Amino acid sequence: MLTKEILKKQLENFPDQFSIDELIEHLILLNKIENGNKQSEENNVISDSDLDKEIEQWFK
């Protein structure tokens, strides 16, 4: 989950003029990265070999 602090830091790094779409896209990306990091820390990941097997099933 994004915090006000993260949002403030991101706004400081943005140019003086930007579209709301650019901001939203950036915040969505940050949220996805944060969720991925959290999943990784909680060891909620899939191994490469399991991923390969799952992808193989898609094409059967």
Protein Blocks (a to p, Z undefined) as FASTA:
>chain_A
ZZfklmmmmmmmpcfbdcfklmmmmmmmmmmmmmmmmmmmnopacdfklmmmmmmmmmZZ
